[in-house]
Amino acid sequence: MSRKVLVSGCFDMLHSGHIAFFQAAAAYGELHVAVGSDRTVFDLKGRPPVNSQDERVYMIQSVACVASARVSSGSGMLDFEPELRHLKPDLFIVNADGDVPEKERLCRQLGIEYVVLERVPHADLRARSTTDLRQIDQMPYRIDLAGGWLDQPYVSRHYPGSVITLSIEPTIEFNERSGMATSTRRKAIEIWRNRLPADDPERLAKVLFCCDNPPGSRYISGAQDAIGIVFPGLARSHYRGDYWPTQIETCLDGQALNFVEQALYLRPLGPRRSEYDVLADTRIDAVGAQALAQAASQCWQAIKDQDLAAFGTAVRQSFEAQIAMFPHMVDAEIMALVDHYRDQALGWKLSGAGGGGYLILVADHRIEHAVRIEVRRAAN
């Protein structure tokens, strides 16, 4: 008797990458597909799907290698859980960018084999994602490499320092609340639609920062979000107790950008929980702010020197300084994943304010099932 396989996903704007994934999964057995509902797509991606859930199910059921397709009746990252429990498949299969600890843990609890596949396009076809089919998704994301939180005056007033950001191409669609400046990016799309206009980056970043934080805002998004999206390559923003930096340094050197791009691996954690409160129980003081500032300075120098070991150490020290001041950035599950990679990576940190998103690893070798990034090297 053929083994049963379940896969899940949004599968909006069905393309060759989806078909290649279905075919690879079907090689393991009879393939069943749990399709994210319209509500789940909106909650995870911050936008409605192009195609409705009924249309997506219809198209997927028409794929020759698919035995059945249905709308997932759950919600969030584990929206497929009711279908998983009902179908009781032998295997649950994900792509590398959908591999999160919660999925693996659920399968282990239910005695279901968990398999992670790499994204491999069919034959000579170009690798495809829904992101690169949506014109709107030409807007960059950003990663903060070190110093994050110093863009908040309540941190940098204790000790001045810099935040290092990296602008990256939208090669995948990062989930909402993942620490990749997704809310600021949505505001940029609202202002400029599909891409950044040709203009002075600092002026654009100021416009985006002001629009993202209108008068009366209860919480002020740090300027590093706007700067990291707008400035191509690497940006180092210096903060001294104010919301806007006193200086912004940039690096567009090809070798330096290649060095960073090749060193980074992102391990998905899933989006932050809706009840997540990173500002609870903070311990912000001059000692912590100085440690964070020093780690950021060391990170910038390591990139300039293309010193991988020093780069990893600085990223890790920045992370340690962050969680010393903001302990709710992490929980036991995140720290267990850090411990899993402690001997495989040279450094690690969480995307943005933590609580979910991605564990960012610095390594001198390939990290299995990790997401790679592409640095944005020039203005759009």
C-alpha positions in Angstrom: 0.0 0.0 0.0 1.4 3.4 -1.0 2.4 5.7 1.9 0.4 8.9 2.4 2.1 12.3 2.2 0.7 15.6 3.3 2.1 19.0 2.3 0.7 22.4 3.2 1.1 26.0 2.0 -0.7 29.0 0.5 0.2 28.1 -3.1 -1.0 31.4 -4.4 -0.4 32.2 -8.1 0.5 28.6 -8.9 3.8 28.4 -10.7 6.6 25.9 -11.8 8.2 26.0 -8.3 5.0 24.7 -6.8 4.7 22.0 -9.4 8.3 20.9 -8.8 7.6 20.7 -5.1 4.5 18.6 -5.6 6.3 16.2 -7.9 9.2 15.9 -5.4 6.8 15.2 -2.5 4.7 12.8 -4.6 7.8 10.6 -5.1 7.4 9.7 -1.5 3.8 8.4 -1.8 0.2 9.4 -2.4 0.2 13.2 -2.2 -2.4 15.2 -0.3 -2.3 19.1 -0.1 -3.6 21.3 2.7 -4.2 24.8 1.3 -4.0 27.9 3.5 -7.3 29.7 3.8 -7.7 33.3 2.6 -7.8 34.4 6.3 -4.6 32.5 7.0 -2.8 34.0 4.0 -3.8 37.5 5.1 -2.7 36.9 8.7 0.7 35.5 7.7 1.5 37.7 4.8 -0.3 40.9 5.6 -2.2 40.9 2.2 -5.1 38.9 0.7 -4.2 36.2 -1.8 -4.4 36.9 -5.5 -6.5 33.7 -6.0 -9.2 32.7 -3.6 -8.9 29.5 -1.5 -11.5 27.7 -3.7 -9.6 28.6 -6.9 -6.3 27.5 -5.4 -7.8 24.2 -4.3 -9.3 23.7 -7.8 -6.0 24.3 -9.5 -4.0 22.1 -7.2 -6.5 19.2 -7.5 -6.0 19.5 -11.3 -2.2 18.7 -10.9 -1.7 15.1 -12.0 0.5 14.0 -9.1 -1.9 15.4 -6.4 -4.4 12.9 -5.0 -6.5 15.4 -3.1 -6.5 19.1 -2.0 -8.5 20.8 0.7 -8.6 24.1 2.6 -6.8 23.9 6.0 -9.3 24.4 8.8 -6.8 25.7 11.3 -5.0 29.0 11.6 -1.5 30.4 11.7 1.7 28.5 10.9 0.1 25.2 12.0 -3.2 25.8 10.1 -2.9 22.2 8.7 -2.9 20.5 12.1 -6.6 19.4 11.9 -6.0 17.9 8.5 -2.8 16.3 9.7 -4.6 14.6 12.6 -7.5 13.5 10.5 -5.5 12.2 7.5 -2.8 10.6 9.6 -0.2 10.6 6.8 3.0 8.6 7.0 5.1 11.7 6.0 4.7 15.5 6.3 6.9 17.3 3.8 8.1 21.0 3.7 10.4 23.1 1.7 13.4 24.5 3.5 11.9 28.0 3.8 8.8 26.4 5.5 10.8 24.3 7.9 10.1 25.6 11.4 10.5 23.8 14.8 6.8 23.8 15.6 6.0 21.7 12.5 8.7 19.2 13.3 7.7 19.0 16.9 4.0 18.4 16.0 5.0 15.6 13.6 7.2 14.0 16.2 4.3 14.1 18.7 2.0 12.4 16.2 4.6 9.8 15.0 4.7 11.2 11.5 7.9 11.3 9.5 9.1 14.9 8.9 11.0 15.5 5.6 12.6 18.8 4.4 13.2 19.3 0.7 15.5 21.9 -0.9 14.0 24.2 -3.6 15.1 22.7 -6.9 13.5 24.0 -10.2 12.5 21.5 -12.8 15.2 20.9 -15.5 16.5 24.2 -16.9 13.6 26.3 -15.6 14.4 29.4 -13.5 13.7 29.0 -9.8 10.3 30.5 -9.1 8.5 31.9 -6.1 5.2 33.7 -5.8 7.2 36.7 -4.7 9.0 37.2 -8.0 5.7 36.9 -9.9 4.1 39.7 -7.9 5.3 43.1 -9.2 4.5 44.6 -5.8 7.2 42.5 -4.2 10.2 44.3 -5.7 10.4 46.3 -2.5 13.5 45.3 -0.4 13.5 43.8 3.1 16.2 44.4 5.6 18.3 42.5 8.1 19.9 44.2 11.1 23.3 42.5 11.6 24.4 44.1 14.9 23.5 46.9 17.2 19.7 46.7 17.0 17.9 48.6 19.7 20.4 51.4 19.7 18.1 53.2 17.2 15.8 53.7 20.2 16.6 56.8 22.3 15.8 55.0 25.5 18.8 52.7 24.7 21.4 55.0 23.0 20.9 57.7 25.6 22.8 55.3 28.0 25.6 54.9 25.5 25.9 56.0 21.9 26.4 53.4 19.1 25.5 52.2 15.7 23.1 49.8 14.0 24.3 47.8 11.0 21.7 46.9 8.4 21.7 44.9 5.2 19.2 45.6 2.4 18.1 42.3 0.8 16.2 41.4 -2.3 12.7 39.9 -1.9 13.8 36.5 -3.2 11.3 34.9 -0.8 8.2 36.4 0.9 9.1 36.8 4.6 6.1 36.4 6.9 4.7 39.3 8.8 6.0 39.8 12.3 9.3 38.1 11.4 11.7 40.9 12.3 12.5 41.7 8.6 10.9 45.2 8.8 7.7 43.9 7.2 5.4 46.6 8.6 7.8 49.4 7.4 8.0 47.7 4.1 4.2 47.6 3.8 4.2 51.4 4.5 6.9 51.8 1.7 4.6 49.9 -0.7 1.7 52.1 0.3 3.7 55.2 -0.5 5.7 54.1 -3.6 3.8 51.0 -4.8 6.1 48.4 -6.4 9.6 49.9 -6.0 11.6 52.6 -4.4 11.8 55.8 -6.4 15.1 57.2 -7.7 16.1 59.8 -5.1 18.6 60.5 -2.3 18.4 57.5 0.0 18.6 59.5 3.2 15.7 61.7 2.1 13.7 58.6 1.1 14.5 57.0 4.5 13.3 60.1 6.4 10.0 60.2 4.4 9.5 56.5 5.1 10.3 56.9 8.8 7.9 59.8 9.2 5.1 58.0 7.4 5.7 54.9 9.5 5.5 56.9 12.7 2.8 59.6 12.3 2.1 62.0 15.2 0.5 60.3 18.1 2.1 56.9 17.5 2.3 54.9 20.7 5.4 53.0 19.7 8.0 54.5 17.4 9.6 52.1 14.9 13.3 52.5 14.9 14.9 54.4 12.0 17.0 51.4 11.2 13.9 49.8 9.6 13.5 52.6 7.0 17.3 53.0 6.5 17.8 49.3 6.0 15.1 49.1 3.4 16.1 52.2 1.5 19.9 52.2 1.5 21.3 49.5 -0.8 24.1 47.2 0.5 25.3 47.8 4.1 24.4 50.9 6.2 25.9 51.8 9.5 23.7 54.3 11.4 25.1 56.1 14.4 22.7 57.0 17.2 23.2 59.3 20.2 20.0 59.5 22.2 17.7 60.5 19.3 15.4 58.8 16.8 17.4 59.8 13.7 21.1 59.0 13.5 23.8 61.6 13.6 25.6 59.9 10.6 24.9 57.1 8.1 27.9 55.3 6.6 27.4 53.0 3.7 29.3 50.1 2.0 28.6 49.0 -1.5 32.0 47.2 -2.0 31.3 44.1 -4.0 33.7 41.9 -2.1 32.4 43.0 1.3 28.8 42.3 0.2 29.7 38.9 -1.2 31.5 38.1 2.1 28.3 38.9 4.1 26.0 37.2 1.7 28.0 34.0 1.6 28.3 33.9 5.4 24.6 34.2 6.3 22.1 31.4 6.8 18.5 32.0 8.0 16.7 29.2 9.9 12.9 29.9 10.0 11.2 30.1 13.3 7.7 31.2 12.2 6.2 34.6 12.9 6.0 36.2 16.3 3.0 35.4 18.5 0.3 38.0 18.6 0.7 38.4 22.4 4.5 38.8 22.2 5.8 41.7 24.3 9.5 42.3 23.9 9.4 45.4 26.2 8.4 43.4 29.3 11.0 43.0 32.1 13.7 45.0 30.3 17.0 45.7 32.0 18.4 48.7 30.0 21.5 50.3 31.3 24.8 51.8 30.3 26.6 48.5 30.6 24.3 46.8 28.3 24.2 49.6 25.8 28.0 49.9 25.7 28.3 46.1 25.1 25.9 46.4 22.2 27.7 49.4 20.7 31.1 47.7 21.0 29.8 44.6 19.3 28.4 46.6 16.4 31.7 48.4 16.0 33.5 45.1 15.9 31.0 43.7 13.4 31.6 46.6 11.0 35.4 46.2 11.3 35.1 42.4 10.7 33.1 43.0 7.5 35.7 45.6 6.3 38.5 43.1 7.1 36.4 40.1 5.7 37.3 38.2 8.8 34.7 35.5 9.1 35.5 34.4 12.7 35.5 37.9 14.0 32.2 38.6 12.1 30.6 35.6 13.7 31.8 36.6 17.2 30.6 40.2 16.8 27.1 39.1 15.7 26.9 36.7 18.6 28.1 39.3 21.1 25.5 41.7 19.7 22.8 39.1 20.3 24.0 38.4 23.8 24.0 42.2 24.6 20.4 42.4 23.2 18.9 39.6 25.3 20.7 40.8 28.4 18.6 44.0 28.1 15.5 42.5 26.4 15.2 39.0 27.9 11.8 38.3 26.2 13.5 38.3 22.8 14.0 34.6 23.4 12.3 31.7 25.0 13.3 28.2 25.8 12.5 26.9 22.3 14.6 29.6 20.6 17.5 28.9 23.0 17.2 25.2 22.3 17.6 25.9 18.6 20.6 28.2 19.3 22.1 25.3 21.3 21.5 23.0 18.3 23.6 25.2 16.1 26.2 26.3 18.7 28.8 23.9 17.3 27.9 24.4 13.6 28.0 28.2 13.4 30.4 31.0 14.2 27.7 33.4 15.4 24.0 33.8 15.6 21.2 36.3 16.3 17.5 36.7 15.9 15.9 38.8 13.1 14.6 42.1 14.5 13.2 42.1 18.0 13.1 38.4 18.2 10.1 36.3 19.4 10.0 34.5 16.1 11.0 35.2 12.5 14.5 33.8 11.8 17.5 32.6 13.6 20.4 34.2 11.6 23.5 32.1 11.5 27.1 33.1 10.5 28.9 30.0 9.2 31.9 28.9 7.1 30.0 26.0 5.6 26.5 25.2 4.3 23.8 24.9 7.0 21.3 22.3 5.9 17.7 23.5 5.2 18.6 27.1 5.8 17.3 30.0 3.7 19.9 32.1 1.8 19.6 35.8 1.1 20.6 38.0 -1.8 22.0 41.4 -1.0 20.6 44.4 -2.8 23.6 45.9 -4.4 22.2 49.0 -6.1 19.2 51.3 -5.9 16.1 50.1 -7.7 
